[in-house]
Amino acid sequence: MEYSGEKFDVIVIGAGIMGSCSAYQIAKRGKKVLLLEQFDFLHQRGSSHGESRTIRVAYPEYYYSTMVIESARLWEEAESEIGYRVYFKTPHFIMGLPDDKKFQSVITNCQSNSIPHCILDHLQVSERFSGRFKLPENWIGMVTEIGGVIKPTKAVSMFQTLAIQKGAVLRDNMEVEEIKSCDQSGGIWVCTSNGEKFWGRKCVVTVGAWMKKFVKTVSDQELPIQPLQTTLWHWRIKDGFEKEFSVDSGFPTFSSYGEPHIYGTPSLEYPGLIKIAVDGGNPCDPDKRTWVSTLLESSVTQWIEGRFSGRIDSTQPVFTQSCMYSMTPDSDYVIDFLGGEFGKDVVIAGGFSGHGFKMGPEVGRIVADLVLNGDAMGVELRHFKLRRFEENPKGNMKE
Ligand SMILES: Cc1cc2nc3c(=O)[nH]c(=O)nc-3n(C[C@H](O)[C@H](O)[C@H](O)COP(=O)(O)OP(=O)(O)OC[C@H]3O[C@@H](n4cnc5c(N)ncnc54)[C@H](O)[C@@H]3O)c2cc1C
């Protein structure tokens, strides 16, 4: 197949969840779209691979809760279009000290915006989860019913398949090394390291942890998006308790606020194993990763031993997986026009700061609106502006 020199309405660079959802949304609107990926499709060197991602409506910021609600609808819509499931519903459970600032913000958001939730003391938590969670007496828990687990690799594959069905062209092993405005006819030239060249009326950049490097190369702008290398740990559930920690048994996704911030998902793909990991990681260059596991602190093993009433083997994880976050200083996303010589012809979506996957379908919709119409209807995008870092290097100030 030869597409070099061919013209497209939109060229999307980077085929993780954000690029795949964007290509699908653009193709769905009848536009000719090309999706380019530097590695093999569905590779494991970015951020969108693995067993599970949490979807939760419980956020400190209301603008994310509303995006999740819309995204959940779009996940289900895509599932019915493709005919298989990637999204498995289960509640979300938060635990921590009642005076934890972030925990308080989540509760306030749920209370102020009528997001169904239930606050429990340590005894009620034990009862609600039939003894599977055990909290210290001075901790509280909060359960929200809108939540679940998404299978990431399968989900990316689903959106790529749907995009192809709508007429999108997908090419992998295409590392984009340059984009430039076309003086004569307008639009953008997209050039790859293997010498291919494509023309797009518009362009979308969804290159994940490579965003800072990419934007520096193509437009000499310094974006404060820091790639972090992080490690996922899977732990063995002790004999006889395996079923209790599965999605089918109503075991929730969970997040423990405080130090360390621990999160996890129910047992899903790997029978008898449960994912429990620490939020955060170590700064890295996405092209020179060490693949070395994040240091496992004793506070994590102690947390596992205590919180699950000894039903998880906390000696050591059974296996680990490496992944990357793309952190902004305020942990808010960047979804905006690149500006400069590209004006409104190039949209970038990145800096998803370790919490973007669940939003993929909604981000795809917003990106399609921005790149095709110049505006995203019904969404407040001021939190995601690129220029916020010029006004304040720390971005959106949060309490
Ligand atoms: C361990 C871990 C746990 C997480 N847990 C959750 C969770 O529970 N819930 C949640 O919502 N989110 C979670 N996230 C975050 C979520 O996974 C990410 O926000 C999301 O996957 C980012 O997707 P992306 O498409 O921006 O990046 P990526 O998936 O990395 O995709 C970017 C793509 O661009 C390609 N690319 C880069 N440069 C070029 C180039 N020059 N030319 C062509 N292609 C290029 C890359 O190869 C890559 O495939 C987690 C992330 C990690 C690492």
The ligand as a Gaussian input file, in Angstrom:
#p B3LYP/6-31G(d) Opt

LIG

0 1
 C        0.960000       2.541000      35.105000
 C       -0.115000       3.442000      34.574000
 C       -1.372000       3.367000      35.138000
 C       -2.392000       4.195000      34.678000
 N       -3.633000       4.082000      35.217000
 C       -4.648000       4.825000      34.722000
 C       -5.953000       4.620000      35.193000
 O       -6.203000       3.764000      36.042000
 N       -6.953000       5.378000      34.648000
 C       -6.717000       6.306000      33.684000
 O       -7.658000       6.973000      33.240000
 N       -5.462000       6.509000      33.210000
 C       -4.427000       5.794000      33.696000
 N       -3.162000       5.949000      33.218000
 C       -2.895000       7.001000      32.233000
 C       -3.245000       6.599000      30.821000
 O       -2.838000       5.280000      30.558000
 C       -2.576000       7.590000      29.871000
 O       -3.028000       8.896000      30.227000
 C       -2.932000       7.326000      28.423000
 O       -2.689000       5.990000      28.071000
 C       -2.129000       8.263000      27.521000
 O       -2.391000       7.922000      26.187000
 P       -1.667000       8.668000      24.986000
 O       -2.355000       8.209000      23.763000
 O       -1.579000      10.122000      25.304000
 O       -0.145000       8.143000      25.053000
 P        0.509000       6.795000      24.452000
 O       -0.338000       5.634000      24.759000
 O        1.925000       6.711000      24.899000
 O        0.463000       7.023000      22.896000
 C        1.336000       7.910000      22.237000
 C        1.795000       7.226000      20.995000
 O        2.508000       8.134000      20.171000
 C        3.545000       7.419000      19.545000
 N        4.560000       8.378000      19.067000
 C        5.381000       9.123000      19.826000
 N        6.169000       9.888000      19.059000
 C        5.829000       9.619000      17.769000
 C        6.302000      10.074000      16.511000
 N        7.281000      10.998000      16.422000
 N        5.754000       9.576000      15.382000
 C        4.750000       8.647000      15.464000
 N        4.282000       8.177000      16.624000
 C        4.802000       8.658000      17.770000
 C        4.044000       6.503000      20.633000
 O        4.818000       5.439000      20.144000
 C        2.742000       6.053000      21.269000
 O        2.233000       4.890000      20.688000
 C       -2.121000       5.129000      33.648000
 C       -0.854000       5.197000      33.088000
 C        0.138000       4.354000      33.533000
 C        1.516000       4.438000      32.908000

